[in-house]
């Protein structure tokens, strides 16, 4: 059969097929067959492309920052990866828009400024000086080229130049500060009465017609969302280390390999005598301070006690009383000139006077600790645990890879993966898109369960990380579409909601009748108070920040107009929980800007300037985005 087919293809039929192929290439082009259909950019901003690699790097940096901020509270299962990726992409788009705006406005960065910026980066320095070799070595080690680093640095400086120019236009007038202070520190006197709806629930009467009407009126409140029951496998590292043993040879080799990182950080203890002189002092003042420092150094050389001279002469109030003692500190903790001197001294040495931004220092190195490699016996247990954990991680990730492969190769069942890894296929309770009990507590698991591939395609999910060395694979076993809950199934909820609604109406009716009496002058709020139904409070001299009062009432009280000619302002409204509130505002006293001390006024001005800068930047970004041509492929959204 195959031979016959071959003969036909090589005959007239083969020429027909070849002709059709040639015609197809002629009509549609060879490129339509050979071109890469995969996504080539994560976003395009005015014809400038942001690559998927850039997006991935920004996403990883965003995730790392979040992990650093949250510390031990970080839980990968609670991280919304889609939101994090969107934030990373928005940041890249905004950065590109600002860069393009800077260029369009003719901003440039000189080579001298670029060089100065790179030379000032501590990572590229040795002994406080820029090192060309260190610079190139570090750049190469990071998988970059010098050109890439300089291009990125130049762009960063260009963007900063634009933002500085925009932010530099911000200012706050004295009048604005005065008005802001008056409002922020405004005090109000008022009283309020809250008519509680809860007591009325026991007095309202309801019938079947009201129940049916309420159910139909609030039909959208009784929709049962789409929900699923899941089968799942959970793989974690529990018990993986129970049988792991570390032999002596491996431990010693591990210790040798870790020696550099095990070395404790060296700390130094020093005392100093400071002769204070301003950084911008004139030559005569500097010379006078230097002469004073030289005289003290001469007395020390002659045998004078360092601590006594420090107590008598040092201008550092924090250390003078302790004989100049600064305690132990790490490299980098002090200003560069001081730091460089201390870490070049031998214990017991006394330096010549050195100048920093604070003045002239005479330094004595009193102690050195650290900088040692602990013996193996001292840290044995810790290293054994590290080695065991590394092995556990290695085994776990091998198992995750196996779980991933088996779940993908057998998409319609978890049995093969369960058997290979010795896991039990477990079942969840009903879960909807908002989650549920058990594994429904993990948003990433819920997202995987309701993804098209799992929900519609009926496939196994990829392993979802829900904790350190803890992953879950799910598949949908049962699915229930969104539907209207029958009245008989939600009857209790309907009755409860109806009672709350009728009680709120009763509270409003009672409150409005009380408001009428109040406005007619028949009684004060305090006199209207009924301990069974009402709650009366008096607030005198409260500010917006004062606590202890109903928040909704407080907010409303500070929006009411000022009382005129001693006549109070009365107001009533329904609270969000169904209660009804009556307010009587009697006095408004503005804050007095003259109370502001100069330093407080300065701090307040800075706060408002920062707020205005933030608003200006937000406005700039919104404007640039509105005028830009931004294309985001669906895969990046």
Buried (B, 14 or more C-beta within 10 A) or exposed (E): EEEEEEEEBEEEEEEEEEEEEEEEEEEEEEEEEEEEEEEEBBBBBBEEBBBBEBBEEBBEEBBEEEBEEEEEEBBBBBBEBEEBBBBBBBBBBBBBBBBBBBEEEEBEBEEEBBEEBBBEEEEBBEEEEBBEEBBBEBBEEEEEEEEEBBEEBBBBBBBBBBBEEBBEEBEBEEEEBBBBBBEEBBBBBBBBBBBBBBBBBEEBEEEEEBBEEBBEEBEEEBEBEBBBBBBBBBBBBEEBBEEEEBEEEEBEEBBEEBEEEBEEEBBBBBBBBBBEBEEEBEEEEBEEBBEBBBEBBEBBEEEBEBBEBBBEBBBBEEBBEBBBBBEBBEEEEBEBBBBBBBBEBEEEBBBEBBBBEBBBBBBBBBEBEEEEBBEBEEBBEEBBEBBBBEBBBEBBEEBBEBBBEBBEEBBEBBEEBBEBBEBEBBEBEBBBBEBBEBBBBBBBBBBBBBBEEBBEEEBBBBBBBBEEBBBBBBBBBEEEEEEEBEEEEBEEBBBEBBBBBBBBBBBBEBBEEBBEEBEEEEEBBEEBBEEEBBBBBEBEEBEBEEEEBBEBBBEBBBEBEEBEEEEBBBBBEBBEEBBBBBBBBBBBEBBEBEEBEEEEBEEBBEEBBEEBBEEBBEEBBEEBBEEBEBEBEEEBE
